[in-house]
Amino acid sequence: MELWIIKLGGSIVTEKQDGAPTIRTSLLSQLCSHIARFREENPDITLLLLHGAGSIGHPLAKEYDLSDKPLDTKRMYGMAKTV
């Protein structure tokens, strides 16, 4: 069994419009369709799907000080809000 890791970067799945970040739902839907078709055609490959937070998650990461510090209760809560 093979394991493939796919990461959908935050800058791909989100977009800043007039300063308000939004999810690119149409593009995300297309990506999901491609991934689903790949899974149907390759049932022996296990996929691990990761995603970035993009412009939606960056303010939360800053608010909860998530960069390069040990996780405490506050940071764990902030990390959960970014996903």
C-alpha positions, 0 to 999 in steps of 0.5 A: 500500500502506498501513501500519498500526501496532498497539501492544498495550500492556503493561497490556493483555496482562499482569496482576499477580495476587498480585504475580506478573505473568502474560500474559493468554493468553485476551485475547491469543488473542482479539486475535490472532484479530481481527488475523488476520481483519482481515489476511484481509479487508484483504490490501493493508494492511501491519500492523506489530505492536508490544507493550509489556512490561507488569508482566513487563518493568518489573522487567527494564527497571529492572534493566538501566537501560533508560530514557533512556540510550544502549544499551551491551552490558548494556542491549542484553542487558536489552532483548532479555530484555524482548521 
